[in-house]
């Protein structure tokens, strides 16, 4: 990551499951060598009643046994929803908001999460099925920023992306380490669980070793994404920002390649307060068609953000509270 950890605090997100339990033990094994301190963060969403409370208790006990302070958050409403993705998206947003809060409070240098190679495979397949952007097809990055508004300076790190869930569990078993099991991971009404239990095994039968092939493809996409990011940053200089609104002339819009202009629009929408998960490829194509047709006064809403074509300019306006 290029960040010095010695003498700093590292936040580890721990659900109590196998992957995060492995991550916490591994991080604790390294703290003396590299001289950093560890803080554990756990969110109880309350979905599973007593089982969720037992998860929180187990994480607290684990923290005590490893000598790490534990920050706990209990989410009051299990039925809270998100503009896109419903309860699961809301839960994800709540977790990252809490991780950011903990990171700020202890001036952490990094936040570690326990995504594995299996999670990466699932994420890429789901992105492909949902028609996501290049960013989605490249999978999760090893390091980045927390996906929250006003993100803290702590980096978000995923040190387990090269490890399979099978290796994680066998390692824990070899060391006599137990973990909590979330029965909801077997619920096939959730798209990720269907991909995990049905789609991936079927693909392995059709093409043995496809996970490794998918990982290689994702790395190639990541390289292409890096080049796209550079082009997008250049394209964004064509946009003008003014008091909660961003605009670009039609001539400047058409001065860059189609994929670059759409990626730049996606970034502008994020700046205007639209959650990344709420920005669909269909939204971007519709705006592009609006600019191409050059119908003055045309507009559309994406979340609470409005996009208008007026006076030969595309104008993106954020809601007042952004």
VOVOVEX-709294 format. One record per residue (C-alpha): residue number from 1; residue in three letters; x, y, z. Coordinates in nm, 4 decimals. Each point is the difference from the previous one (the first is absolute). Example, Ala and Ser with C-alpha at 12.3 -4.5 7.8 and 13.67 -1.06 7.14 Angstrom:
2
@num:1 residu:ALA c1:1.2300 c2:-0.4500 c3:0.7800
@num:2 residu:SER c1:0.1370 c2:0.3440 c3:-0.0660
END
This chain:
322
@num:1 residu:UNK c1:0.0000 c2:0.0000 c3:0.0000
@num:2 residu:UNK c1:0.2995 c2:0.2300 c3:0.0404
@num:3 residu:UNK c1:-0.1288 c2:0.1053 c3:0.3434
@num:4 residu:UNK c1:0.2072 c2:-0.0247 c3:0.3174
@num:5 residu:UNK c1:-0.1913 c2:-0.1929 c3:0.2640
@num:6 residu:UNK c1:0.2521 c2:0.0072 c3:0.2854
@num:7 residu:UNK c1:-0.1435 c2:0.1764 c3:0.3018
@num:8 residu:UNK c1:-0.3396 c2:0.0380 c3:-0.1697
@num:9 residu:UNK c1:-0.3434 c2:-0.1563 c3:0.0456
@num:10 residu:UNK c1:-0.1500 c2:-0.2570 c3:-0.2367
@num:11 residu:UNK c1:-0.3759 c2:-0.0665 c3:0.0050
@num:12 residu:UNK c1:-0.1035 c2:-0.3589 c3:-0.0757
@num:13 residu:UNK c1:-0.3616 c2:-0.0671 c3:-0.1016
@num:14 residu:UNK c1:-0.1112 c2:-0.3218 c3:0.1712
@num:15 residu:UNK c1:-0.3379 c2:-0.1662 c3:-0.0447
@num:16 residu:UNK c1:0.0970 c2:-0.3120 c3:0.1923
@num:17 residu:UNK c1:-0.0050 c2:-0.2180 c3:-0.3112
@num:18 residu:UNK c1:0.2933 c2:-0.2063 c3:-0.1242
@num:19 residu:UNK c1:0.1516 c2:0.2583 c3:-0.2337
@num:20 residu:UNK c1:0.0052 c2:0.2930 c3:0.2431
@num:21 residu:UNK c1:0.1096 c2:-0.2244 c3:0.2876
@num:22 residu:UNK c1:0.2967 c2:-0.1112 c3:-0.2125
@num:23 residu:UNK c1:0.0769 c2:0.3618 c3:-0.0889
@num:24 residu:UNK c1:0.0028 c2:0.1111 c3:0.3630
@num:25 residu:UNK c1:0.2254 c2:-0.2879 c3:0.1114
@num:26 residu:UNK c1:0.2381 c2:0.0623 c3:-0.2902
@num:27 residu:UNK c1:0.0125 c2:0.3739 c3:0.0679
@num:28 residu:UNK c1:0.0650 c2:-0.0607 c3:0.3693
@num:29 residu:UNK c1:0.2878 c2:-0.2331 c3:-0.0929
@num:30 residu:UNK c1:0.1639 c2:0.2898 c3:-0.1867
@num:31 residu:UNK c1:-0.0604 c2:0.2890 c3:0.2384
@num:32 residu:UNK c1:0.3101 c2:-0.0460 c3:0.2150
@num:33 residu:UNK c1:0.2286 c2:-0.0365 c3:-0.3021
@num:34 residu:UNK c1:-0.1356 c2:0.3130 c3:-0.1699
@num:35 residu:UNK c1:-0.0832 c2:0.1973 c3:0.3135
@num:36 residu:UNK c1:-0.3623 c2:0.0943 c3:-0.0605
@num:37 residu:UNK c1:-0.3066 c2:-0.0141 c3:0.2255
@num:38 residu:UNK c1:-0.3267 c2:-0.1724 c3:-0.0879
@num:39 residu:UNK c1:-0.3588 c2:0.1074 c3:0.0547
@num:40 residu:UNK c1:-0.2874 c2:-0.2339 c3:-0.0872
@num:41 residu:UNK c1:-0.3289 c2:0.1256 c3:-0.1458
@num:42 residu:UNK c1:-0.3187 c2:-0.2113 c3:-0.0077
@num:43 residu:UNK c1:-0.3526 c2:0.0856 c3:-0.1186
@num:44 residu:UNK c1:-0.3021 c2:-0.1897 c3:0.1315
@num:45 residu:UNK c1:-0.2765 c2:0.0419 c3:-0.2576
@num:46 residu:UNK c1:-0.2417 c2:-0.1990 c3:0.2133
@num:47 residu:UNK c1:-0.1324 c2:-0.2013 c3:-0.2922
@num:48 residu:UNK c1:0.0437 c2:-0.3345 c3:0.1729
@num:49 residu:UNK c1:-0.1268 c2:0.0941 c3:0.3460
@num:50 residu:UNK c1:0.1821 c2:-0.1876 c3:0.2729
@num:51 residu:UNK c1:0.2533 c2:-0.1390 c3:-0.2472
@num:52 residu:UNK c1:0.1025 c2:0.3562 c3:-0.0908
@num:53 residu:UNK c1:0.0419 c2:0.0866 c3:0.3673
@num:54 residu:UNK c1:0.2122 c2:-0.3118 c3:0.0467
@num:55 residu:UNK c1:0.2182 c2:0.1113 c3:-0.2942
@num:56 residu:UNK c1:0.0660 c2:0.3294 c3:0.1794
@num:57 residu:UNK c1:0.0809 c2:-0.1796 c3:0.3253
@num:58 residu:UNK c1:0.2368 c2:-0.2364 c3:-0.1814
@num:59 residu:UNK c1:0.1836 c2:0.2907 c3:-0.1631
@num:60 residu:UNK c1:0.0282 c2:0.1738 c3:0.3386
@num:61 residu:UNK c1:0.1468 c2:-0.3149 c3:0.1557
@num:62 residu:UNK c1:0.2415 c2:-0.0373 c3:-0.2904
@num:63 residu:UNK c1:0.1131 c2:0.3582 c3:0.0451
@num:64 residu:UNK c1:0.0645 c2:-0.0558 c3:0.3696
@num:65 residu:UNK c1:0.1935 c2:-0.3212 c3:-0.0667
@num:66 residu:UNK c1:0.2218 c2:0.1736 c3:-0.2564
@num:67 residu:UNK c1:0.0396 c2:0.3224 c3:0.1952
@num:68 residu:UNK c1:-0.1787 c2:0.2254 c3:-0.2504
@num:69 residu:UNK c1:-0.2701 c2:0.2555 c3:0.0873
@num:70 residu:UNK c1:-0.3332 c2:-0.0641 c3:-0.1717
@num:71 residu:UNK c1:-0.2403 c2:0.2660 c3:-0.1293
@num:72 residu:UNK c1:-0.3550 c2:-0.1315 c3:-0.0374
@num:73 residu:UNK c1:-0.2923 c2:0.1520 c3:-0.1894
@num:74 residu:UNK c1:-0.3539 c2:-0.1335 c3:0.0198
@num:75 residu:UNK c1:-0.2162 c2:0.1133 c3:-0.2902
@num:76 residu:UNK c1:-0.3442 c2:0.0840 c3:0.1367
@num:77 residu:UNK c1:-0.2116 c2:-0.0696 c3:-0.3072
@num:78 residu:UNK c1:0.0532 c2:-0.3238 c3:-0.1897
@num:79 residu:UNK c1:-0.2494 c2:0.1201 c3:-0.2582
@num:80 residu:UNK c1:0.1963 c2:0.3093 c3:-0.1017
@num:81 residu:UNK c1:0.0342 c2:0.0157 c3:-0.3762
@num:82 residu:UNK c1:0.2341 c2:0.1630 c3:-0.2446
@num:83 residu:UNK c1:-0.0790 c2:0.1912 c3:-0.3211
@num:84 residu:UNK c1:0.1310 c2:-0.2992 c3:-0.1920
@num:85 residu:UNK c1:0.0371 c2:-0.3572 c3:0.1193
@num:86 residu:UNK c1:-0.2410 c2:0.0067 c3:0.2940
@num:87 residu:UNK c1:0.0988 c2:-0.1341 c3:0.3386
@num:88 residu:UNK c1:0.3345 c2:-0.1507 c3:-0.1033
@num:89 residu:UNK c1:0.1207 c2:0.3254 c3:-0.1542
@num:90 residu:UNK c1:-0.1156 c2:0.1898 c3:0.3089
@num:91 residu:UNK c1:0.1911 c2:-0.2430 c3:0.2220
@num:92 residu:UNK c1:0.3141 c2:0.0396 c3:-0.2080
@num:93 residu:UNK c1:-0.0274 c2:0.3799 c3:0.0178
@num:94 residu:UNK c1:-0.0529 c2:-0.0158 c3:0.3782
@num:95 residu:UNK c1:0.3091 c2:-0.2193 c3:0.0427
@num:96 residu:UNK c1:0.2253 c2:0.2300 c3:-0.1995
@num:97 residu:UNK c1:-0.1393 c2:0.3091 c3:0.1731
@num:98 residu:UNK c1:0.0828 c2:-0.1604 c3:0.3355
@num:99 residu:UNK c1:0.3469 c2:-0.1073 c3:-0.1140
@num:100 residu:UNK c1:0.0644 c2:0.3578 c3:-0.1123
@num:101 residu:UNK c1:-0.1219 c2:0.1327 c3:0.3356
@num:102 residu:UNK c1:0.2281 c2:-0.2356 c3:0.1933
@num:103 residu:UNK c1:0.2934 c2:0.0820 c3:-0.2293
@num:104 residu:UNK c1:-0.0498 c2:0.3729 c3:0.0614
@num:105 residu:UNK c1:-0.0368 c2:-0.0381 c3:0.3753
@num:106 residu:UNK c1:0.3314 c2:-0.1840 c3:0.0387
@num:107 residu:UNK c1:0.1814 c2:0.1695 c3:-0.2910
@num:108 residu:UNK c1:0.0558 c2:-0.3371 c3:-0.1644
@num:109 residu:UNK c1:0.2417 c2:-0.0436 c3:-0.2874
@num:110 residu:UNK c1:-0.1985 c2:-0.2851 c3:-0.1559
@num:111 residu:UNK c1:-0.3256 c2:-0.1938 c3:0.0129
@num:112 residu:UNK c1:0.0308 c2:-0.3698 c3:-0.0817
@num:113 residu:UNK c1:-0.2868 c2:-0.2091 c3:-0.1350
@num:114 residu:UNK c1:0.0004 c2:-0.3747 c3:-0.0578
@num:115 residu:UNK c1:-0.1075 c2:-0.0407 c3:-0.3617
@num:116 residu:UNK c1:0.1453 c2:-0.3180 c3:-0.1515
@num:117 residu:UNK c1:0.0627 c2:-0.1279 c3:-0.3515
@num:118 residu:UNK c1:-0.3443 c2:-0.1619 c3:0.0145
@num:119 residu:UNK c1:-0.1612 c2:0.3351 c3:0.0788
@num:120 residu:UNK c1:0.1905 c2:0.1517 c3:-0.2905
@num:121 residu:UNK c1:-0.1323 c2:-0.2640 c3:-0.2407
@num:122 residu:UNK c1:-0.3566 c2:0.0546 c3:0.1194
@num:123 residu:UNK c1:0.0322 c2:0.3777 c3:-0.0272
@num:124 residu:UNK c1:0.1296 c2:-0.0118 c3:-0.3573
@num:125 residu:UNK c1:-0.2714 c2:-0.2425 c3:-0.1134
@num:126 residu:UNK c1:-0.2730 c2:0.2102 c3:0.1610
@num:127 residu:UNK c1:0.1407 c2:0.3136 c3:-0.1630
@num:128 residu:UNK c1:-0.0023 c2:-0.1773 c3:-0.3353
@num:129 residu:UNK c1:-0.3590 c2:-0.1167 c3:0.0469
@num:130 residu:UNK c1:-0.1107 c2:0.3515 c3:0.0993
@num:131 residu:UNK c1:0.1756 c2:0.1753 c3:-0.2860
@num:132 residu:UNK c1:0.2272 c2:0.2013 c3:0.2250
@num:133 residu:UNK c1:0.2815 c2:0.2268 c3:-0.1172
@num:134 residu:UNK c1:0.3659 c2:-0.0871 c3:-0.0522
@num:135 residu:UNK c1:0.0538 c2:0.0746 c3:0.3689
@num:136 residu:UNK c1:-0.2378 c2:-0.2819 c3:0.0924
@num:137 residu:UNK c1:0.1499 c2:-0.2488 c3:-0.2436
@num:138 residu:UNK c1:0.3481 c2:0.0568 c3:0.1423
@num:139 residu:UNK c1:-0.1244 c2:-0.1175 c3:0.3395
@num:140 residu:UNK c1:0.1036 c2:0.1328 c3:0.3386
@num:141 residu:UNK c1:0.3302 c2:0.1827 c3:0.0270
@num:142 residu:UNK c1:0.2595 c2:-0.1088 c3:0.2562
@num:143 residu:UNK c1:0.0178 c2:0.3563 c3:0.1301
@num:144 residu:UNK c1:-0.2195 c2:0.3041 c3:-0.0380
@num:145 residu:UNK c1:-0.2081 c2:0.2493 c3:0.1937
@num:146 residu:UNK c1:-0.3020 c2:-0.0715 c3:0.2154
@num:147 residu:UNK c1:-0.3210 c2:0.0332 c3:-0.2096
@num:148 residu:UNK c1:-0.1540 c2:0.2690 c3:0.2205
@num:149 residu:UNK c1:-0.0526 c2:0.3733 c3:-0.0205
@num:150 residu:UNK c1:0.2921 c2:0.1979 c3:0.1446
@num:151 residu:UNK c1:0.2103 c2:-0.3156 c3:0.0259
@num:152 residu:UNK c1:0.2731 c2:0.0037 c3:0.2676
@num:153 residu:UNK c1:0.3648 c2:-0.0114 c3:-0.0997
@num:154 residu:UNK c1:0.0261 c2:-0.3675 c3:0.0956
@num:155 residu:UNK c1:0.0409 c2:-0.2303 c3:-0.2983
@num:156 residu:UNK c1:-0.2401 c2:-0.2890 c3:-0.0561
@num:157 residu:UNK c1:0.2026 c2:-0.3206 c3:-0.0418
@num:158 residu:UNK c1:-0.1011 c2:-0.3511 c3:-0.1041
@num:159 residu:UNK c1:0.3058 c2:-0.2135 c3:0.0791
@num:160 residu:UNK c1:-0.1751 c2:-0.3351 c3:-0.0574
@num:161 residu:UNK c1:-0.1050 c2:0.0305 c3:-0.3636
@num:162 residu:UNK c1:0.2521 c2:-0.2650 c3:-0.1044
@num:163 residu:UNK c1:-0.1236 c2:-0.2526 c3:0.2602
@num:164 residu:UNK c1:-0.2860 c2:-0.2409 c3:-0.0624
@num:165 residu:UNK c1:-0.2676 c2:-0.0534 c3:0.2625
@num:166 residu:UNK c1:0.0980 c2:-0.3677 c3:0.0074
@num:167 residu:UNK c1:0.3591 c2:0.0818 c3:0.0954
@num:168 residu:UNK c1:-0.1226 c2:0.2382 c3:0.2692
@num:169 residu:UNK c1:-0.2222 c2:-0.2616 c3:0.1624
@num:170 residu:UNK c1:0.2589 c2:-0.2774 c3:-0.0170
@num:171 residu:UNK c1:0.2575 c2:0.2294 c3:0.1609
@num:172 residu:UNK c1:-0.2362 c2:0.0926 c3:0.2837
@num:173 residu:UNK c1:-0.0837 c2:-0.3664 c3:0.0572
@num:174 residu:UNK c1:0.3689 c2:-0.0917 c3:0.0058
@num:175 residu:UNK c1:0.0523 c2:0.2515 c3:0.2824
@num:176 residu:UNK c1:-0.3129 c2:-0.0975 c3:0.1920
@num:177 residu:UNK c1:-0.1638 c2:0.3386 c3:-0.0558
@num:178 residu:UNK c1:-0.3800 c2:0.0124 c3:-0.0108
@num:179 residu:UNK c1:-0.2272 c2:0.2505 c3:-0.1721
@num:180 residu:UNK c1:-0.3637 c2:0.0970 c3:-0.0224
@num:181 residu:UNK c1:-0.2206 c2:-0.1323 c3:-0.2808
@num:182 residu:UNK c1:-0.2604 c2:0.2207 c3:-0.1655
@num:183 residu:UNK c1:-0.2847 c2:-0.2176 c3:-0.1207
@num:184 residu:UNK c1:-0.1253 c2:0.2801 c3:-0.2257
@num:185 residu:UNK c1:0.2944 c2:-0.0739 c3:-0.2295
@num:186 residu:UNK c1:-0.1972 c2:-0.3070 c3:-0.1092
@num:187 residu:UNK c1:-0.3060 c2:0.2058 c3:-0.0941
@num:188 residu:UNK c1:-0.0348 c2:-0.0399 c3:-0.3758
@num:189 residu:UNK c1:-0.2464 c2:0.2872 c3:-0.0304
@num:190 residu:UNK c1:0.3096 c2:0.2228 c3:0.0098
@num:191 residu:UNK c1:0.1748 c2:0.0405 c3:-0.3332
@num:192 residu:UNK c1:0.3515 c2:-0.0309 c3:0.1437
@num:193 residu:UNK c1:-0.0859 c2:-0.3270 c3:0.1706
@num:194 residu:UNK c1:-0.1429 c2:-0.1437 c3:-0.3221
@num:195 residu:UNK c1:0.3181 c2:0.0972 c3:-0.1819
@num:196 residu:UNK c1:0.2104 c2:-0.1527 c3:0.2786
@num:197 residu:UNK c1:-0.1851 c2:-0.3295 c3:0.0369
@num:198 residu:UNK c1:-0.1406 c2:-0.0604 c3:-0.3491
@num:199 residu:UNK c1:0.1664 c2:0.2061 c3:-0.2723
@num:200 residu:UNK c1:0.3666 c2:-0.0292 c3:0.0983
@num:201 residu:UNK c1:-0.0062 c2:-0.3803 c3:0.0552
@num:202 residu:UNK c1:-0.1698 c2:-0.0385 c3:-0.3396
@num:203 residu:UNK c1:0.2641 c2:0.2165 c3:-0.1686
@num:204 residu:UNK c1:0.2755 c2:-0.2044 c3:0.1658
@num:205 residu:UNK c1:-0.1485 c2:-0.3128 c3:-0.1581
@num:206 residu:UNK c1:-0.0205 c2:0.1636 c3:-0.3429
@num:207 residu:UNK c1:0.3470 c2:0.1553 c3:0.0228
@num:208 residu:UNK c1:0.2213 c2:-0.1328 c3:0.2814
@num:209 residu:UNK c1:0.2220 c2:0.2753 c3:0.1347
@num:210 residu:UNK c1:-0.2280 c2:0.2757 c3:-0.1241
@num:211 residu:UNK c1:0.0533 c2:0.1967 c3:0.3254
@num:212 residu:UNK c1:0.3667 c2:0.0464 c3:-0.0819
@num:213 residu:UNK c1:-0.0872 c2:0.0963 c3:-0.3577
@num:214 residu:UNK c1:-0.2547 c2:0.2527 c3:0.1282
@num:215 residu:UNK c1:0.2573 c2:0.1462 c3:0.2389
@num:216 residu:UNK c1:0.2463 c2:0.0434 c3:-0.2879
@num:217 residu:UNK c1:-0.2657 c2:0.1682 c3:-0.2097
@num:218 residu:UNK c1:-0.0857 c2:0.2317 c3:0.2895
@num:219 residu:UNK c1:0.3640 c2:0.1065 c3:0.0259
@num:220 residu:UNK c1:-0.0017 c2:0.0848 c3:-0.3712
@num:221 residu:UNK c1:-0.3198 c2:0.1990 c3:0.0470
@num:222 residu:UNK c1:0.1610 c2:0.1781 c3:0.2956
@num:223 residu:UNK c1:0.2896 c2:0.1068 c3:-0.2226
@num:224 residu:UNK c1:-0.2486 c2:0.1341 c3:-0.2544
@num:225 residu:UNK c1:-0.1882 c2:0.1714 c3:0.2822
@num:226 residu:UNK c1:0.3175 c2:0.1780 c3:0.1112
@num:227 residu:UNK c1:0.0413 c2:0.1428 c3:-0.3495
@num:228 residu:UNK c1:-0.3682 c2:0.0944 c3:-0.0091
@num:229 residu:UNK c1:0.0335 c2:0.1762 c3:0.3362
@num:230 residu:UNK c1:0.2776 c2:0.2202 c3:-0.1400
@num:231 residu:UNK c1:-0.2161 c2:0.0888 c3:-0.2999
@num:232 residu:UNK c1:-0.2993 c2:0.0707 c3:0.2248
@num:233 residu:UNK c1:0.2003 c2:0.2395 c3:0.2150
@num:234 residu:UNK c1:0.0960 c2:0.1901 c3:-0.3143
@num:235 residu:UNK c1:-0.3637 c2:0.0000 c3:-0.1180
@num:236 residu:UNK c1:-0.1190 c2:0.1383 c3:0.3335
@num:237 residu:UNK c1:0.2036 c2:0.3152 c3:-0.0574
@num:238 residu:UNK c1:-0.2502 c2:0.0805 c3:-0.2773
@num:239 residu:UNK c1:-0.2804 c2:0.0200 c3:0.2569
@num:240 residu:UNK c1:-0.0662 c2:0.3197 c3:0.1964
@num:241 residu:UNK c1:-0.1069 c2:-0.0168 c3:0.3651
@num:242 residu:UNK c1:-0.2111 c2:0.2782 c3:0.1451
@num:243 residu:UNK c1:-0.1831 c2:-0.0056 c3:0.3342
@num:244 residu:UNK c1:-0.1356 c2:-0.3550 c3:-0.0043
@num:245 residu:UNK c1:-0.0259 c2:-0.0294 c3:-0.3770
@num:246 residu:UNK c1:0.2331 c2:-0.1464 c3:-0.2613
@num:247 residu:UNK c1:-0.0302 c2:0.0779 c3:-0.3701
@num:248 residu:UNK c1:0.1666 c2:-0.0707 c3:-0.3315
@num:249 residu:UNK c1:-0.0704 c2:0.1313 c3:-0.3509
@num:250 residu:UNK c1:-0.1129 c2:-0.2415 c3:-0.2691
@num:251 residu:UNK c1:0.3181 c2:0.0707 c3:-0.1964
@num:252 residu:UNK c1:0.2168 c2:-0.0872 c3:0.3019
@num:253 residu:UNK c1:-0.2169 c2:-0.3079 c3:0.0634
@num:254 residu:UNK c1:0.0615 c2:-0.1334 c3:-0.3500
@num:255 residu:UNK c1:0.3720 c2:0.0885 c3:0.0101
@num:256 residu:UNK c1:0.0812 c2:-0.3183 c3:0.1920
@num:257 residu:UNK c1:-0.0683 c2:-0.3689 c3:-0.0845
@num:258 residu:UNK c1:-0.3425 c2:-0.1396 c3:0.0970
@num:259 residu:UNK c1:0.1202 c2:-0.2286 c3:0.2804
@num:260 residu:UNK c1:0.2069 c2:0.2782 c3:0.1515
@num:261 residu:UNK c1:-0.2858 c2:0.2510 c3:-0.0056
@num:262 residu:UNK c1:-0.2347 c2:-0.2502 c3:0.1679
@num:263 residu:UNK c1:0.2590 c2:-0.0844 c3:0.2654
@num:264 residu:UNK c1:0.0499 c2:0.3730 c3:0.0630
@num:265 residu:UNK c1:-0.3773 c2:0.0433 c3:0.0311
@num:266 residu:UNK c1:-0.0076 c2:-0.2827 c3:0.2544
@num:267 residu:UNK c1:0.2629 c2:0.1838 c3:0.2065
@num:268 residu:UNK c1:-0.1923 c2:0.3275 c3:-0.0225
@num:269 residu:UNK c1:-0.3166 c2:-0.1739 c3:0.1211
@num:270 residu:UNK c1:0.1930 c2:-0.1397 c3:0.2957
@num:271 residu:UNK c1:0.1250 c2:0.3494 c3:0.0815
@num:272 residu:UNK c1:-0.3612 c2:0.1168 c3:-0.0160
@num:273 residu:UNK c1:-0.0990 c2:-0.2458 c3:0.2714
@num:274 residu:UNK c1:-0.1262 c2:-0.2990 c3:-0.1983
@num:275 residu:UNK c1:0.1067 c2:-0.3233 c3:0.1680
@num:276 residu:UNK c1:0.2261 c2:-0.2091 c3:-0.2293
@num:277 residu:UNK c1:-0.2357 c2:-0.2989 c3:0.0288
@num:278 residu:UNK c1:-0.2884 c2:0.2160 c3:-0.1267
@num:279 residu:UNK c1:0.1745 c2:0.0962 c3:-0.3245
@num:280 residu:UNK c1:-0.0982 c2:-0.2497 c3:-0.2678
@num:281 residu:UNK c1:0.1452 c2:-0.0261 c3:-0.3475
@num:282 residu:UNK c1:-0.3511 c2:0.0692 c3:-0.1291
@num:283 residu:UNK c1:0.0019 c2:0.3381 c3:0.1732
@num:284 residu:UNK c1:0.3235 c2:0.0973 c3:-0.1719
@num:285 residu:UNK c1:-0.1189 c2:-0.1147 c3:-0.3428
@num:286 residu:UNK c1:-0.3259 c2:0.1931 c3:0.0421
@num:287 residu:UNK c1:0.1885 c2:0.3197 c3:0.0802
@num:288 residu:UNK c1:0.2311 c2:-0.0577 c3:-0.2968
@num:289 residu:UNK c1:-0.3044 c2:-0.0388 c3:-0.2256
@num:290 residu:UNK c1:-0.1439 c2:0.3197 c3:0.1448
@num:291 residu:UNK c1:0.3166 c2:0.1908 c3:-0.0949
@num:292 residu:UNK c1:0.0116 c2:-0.1588 c3:-0.3459
@num:293 residu:UNK c1:-0.3637 c2:0.0855 c3:-0.0765
@num:294 residu:UNK c1:0.0676 c2:0.3603 c3:0.1126
@num:295 residu:UNK c1:-0.3536 c2:0.0568 c3:0.1239
@num:296 residu:UNK c1:0.0204 c2:0.3174 c3:0.2045
@num:297 residu:UNK c1:-0.1745 c2:-0.0264 c3:0.3362
@num:298 residu:UNK c1:0.0267 c2:-0.3783 c3:0.0148
@num:299 residu:UNK c1:0.0734 c2:-0.1307 c3:0.3466
@num:300 residu:UNK c1:-0.0026 c2:-0.3083 c3:0.2181
@num:301 residu:UNK c1:0.0451 c2:-0.0804 c3:0.3679
@num:302 residu:UNK c1:0.2575 c2:-0.2434 c3:0.1345
@num:303 residu:UNK c1:-0.0798 c2:-0.0416 c3:0.3647
@num:304 residu:UNK c1:-0.0479 c2:0.3547 c3:0.1297
@num:305 residu:UNK c1:0.2436 c2:0.1442 c3:-0.2529
@num:306 residu:UNK c1:-0.1298 c2:0.1601 c3:-0.3201
@num:307 residu:UNK c1:0.1664 c2:-0.0050 c3:-0.3412
@num:308 residu:UNK c1:-0.1128 c2:0.2616 c3:-0.2539
@num:309 residu:UNK c1:0.0892 c2:0.1099 c3:-0.3494
@num:310 residu:UNK c1:-0.0357 c2:0.3770 c3:-0.0257
@num:311 residu:UNK c1:0.1643 c2:0.2650 c3:-0.2145
@num:312 residu:UNK c1:0.2262 c2:-0.2552 c3:-0.1651
@num:313 residu:UNK c1:0.1357 c2:-0.1160 c3:0.3376
@num:314 residu:UNK c1:-0.0503 c2:-0.3192 c3:0.1982
@num:315 residu:UNK c1:-0.0629 c2:0.1037 c3:0.3611
@num:316 residu:UNK c1:0.0106 c2:-0.2343 c3:0.3009
@num:317 residu:UNK c1:-0.1540 c2:0.1529 c3:0.3132
@num:318 residu:UNK c1:0.0394 c2:-0.1474 c3:0.3469
@num:319 residu:UNK c1:-0.2816 c2:0.0108 c3:0.2582
@num:320 residu:UNK c1:0.0273 c2:0.2941 c3:0.2458
@num:321 residu:UNK c1:0.1375 c2:-0.2082 c3:0.2882
@num:322 residu:UNK c1:0.3018 c2:-0.1363 c3:-0.1932
END
